[in-house]
Amino acid sequence: MADAPLPAGIRAVIFDAGGTLIHIDGERVCGAAGVPFEAERFREAESAAVAAVRAFMLERRDSKDAERVVFYFDHMLSRLGLAEAKARGEAGARVAAEHRRANLWSRAGEGAAETLAALAARRYRMAVVSNADGRVRGLLQDAGVIPWLEFVVDSAEVGLEKPDPRIFHAATGRLGLDPSACAYVGDIYEIDVEGARRAGLHPILIGDGPAPDGVLRVRELSGLLPLFPGFA
């Protein structure tokens, strides 16, 4: 059974950043790792890494984002052909160094600016809640979506991480809205959907990441527009 349709009373759409409004730059990852970049192969490795993070979280509910990122890259590099642990560890260190130099989630999501502009024209308020490292606001600026966001809640700045309901409430409180008047869009079920739901928001899963049946999801950002027709 699918989640109930979004209620008419929603007034704000809050977004995840990485994997939702901005995406990992596969060419930079492969360049740092020393493996050829092939777009389709990288997409498959990225999807597999997200699925592995989900399995990791099911075992380690108390894990933090920094741990999950290391696990994510290790699994991704394995799927990109670095099967030997020593080579993968060396490549992972280079990828981590590149990420420290300039955050790897640096590619604007397809249709991000256009979708946010359309939602703003329909009078929805918008913000971001992200598990990040203090740099996500600049990345969103570079992606061209900051003009439509009232604010960004970065986990590194507030000392809370999704799926903790309190980080979602930090956003709804700043909006001055009840959580039930807000939707949340993110790409990882255990972090974004479960966290938002526990906080009382209406979650929407974006992309093809694994999730139980019945989760309200869209394949891409433009798929949000039929869900949010606007209000008087």
Rosetta blueprint (number, residue, H / E / L):
1 M L
2 A L
3 D L
4 A L
5 P L
6 L L
7 P L
8 A L
9 G L
10 I L
11 R L
12 A E
13 V E
14 I E
15 F E
16 D L
17 A L
18 G E
19 G L
20 T L
21 L L
22 I E
23 H E
24 I L
25 D L
26 G H
27 E H
28 R H
29 V H
30 C H
31 G H
32 A H
33 A H
34 G L
35 V L
36 P L
37 F L
38 E L
39 A H
40 E H
41 R H
42 F H
43 R H
44 E H
45 A H
46 E H
47 S H
48 A H
49 A H
50 V H
51 A H
52 A H
53 V H
54 R H
55 A H
56 F H
57 M H
58 L H
59 E H
60 R L
61 R L
62 D L
63 S L
64 K L
65 D H
66 A H
67 E H
68 R H
69 V H
70 V H
71 F H
72 Y H
73 F H
74 D H
75 H H
76 M H
77 L H
78 S H
79 R H
80 L L
81 G L
82 L L
83 A L
84 E L
85 A H
86 K H
87 A H
88 R H
89 G H
90 E H
91 A H
92 G H
93 A H
94 R H
95 V H
96 A H
97 A H
98 E H
99 H H
100 R H
101 R H
102 A L
103 N L
104 L L
105 W L
106 S L
107 R E
108 A E
109 G L
110 E L
111 G L
112 A H
113 A H
114 E H
115 T H
116 L H
117 A H
118 A H
119 L H
120 A H
121 A H
122 R L
123 R L
124 Y L
125 R E
126 M E
127 A E
128 V E
129 V E
130 S E
131 N L
132 A L
133 D L
134 G L
135 R L
136 V H
137 R H
138 G H
139 L H
140 L H
141 Q H
142 D H
143 A L
144 G L
145 V L
146 I H
147 P H
148 W H
149 L L
150 E L
151 F L
152 V E
153 V E
154 D E
155 S H
156 A H
157 E H
158 V H
159 G L
160 L L
161 E L
162 K L
163 P L
164 D L
165 P H
166 R H
167 I H
168 F H
169 H H
170 A H
171 A H
172 T H
173 G H
174 R H
175 L H
176 G L
177 L L
178 D L
179 P H
180 S H
181 A H
182 C E
183 A E
184 Y E
185 V E
186 G E
187 D L
188 I L
189 Y H
190 E H
191 I H
192 D H
193 V H
194 E H
195 G H
196 A H
197 R H
198 R H
199 A H
200 G L
201 L L
202 H E
203 P E
204 I E
205 L E
206 I E
207 G L
208 D L
209 G L
210 P L
211 A L
212 P L
213 D L
214 G L
215 V L
216 L L
217 R E
218 V E
219 R L
220 E L
221 L H
222 S H
223 G H
224 L H
225 L H
226 P H
227 L H
228 F L
229 P L
230 G L
231 F L
232 A L
